[in-house]
Amino acid sequence: MDRTEFMALESPKKAEVLNALMDEGKSQKEAMAEIGVSIKDLVATQVMFSNSDGRFVSKAVGGYSNFHSDNTGEAAK
């Protein structure tokens, strides 16, 4: 799989592909190099490497969320 095909995948599938390469005995960096992606590419698509698990995980969150419900610009009195 090349970089273009990989980047077209959904985030959970990206993690699966990278983990499959690691299951073949490749390291984190070797798996990324085989596909031609960087850490920056993965972070942009919400795929992270979990040091505690030693696996790639998808942290994909869909949609936009605004945690500040008050956008009036007025301070509480």
BELNOR-V915959 format. One record per backbone hydrogen bond with DSSP energy under -1.0 kcal/mol. NH is the residue of the N-H (numbers start at 1). CO is the residue of the C=O. If there is no record, write none. Layout:
nh->[NH/NH]
co->[CO/CO]
//
This chain:
nh->[6/7/8/9/14/15/16/17/18/19/20/21/22/23/25/26/31/32/33/34/35/36/37/42/43/44/45/46/47/48/50/54/55/57/59]
co->[2/3/4/6/10/11/12/13/14/15/16/17/18/19/22/21/27/28/29/30/31/32/32/38/39/40/41/43/42/57/55/50/50/48/46]
//
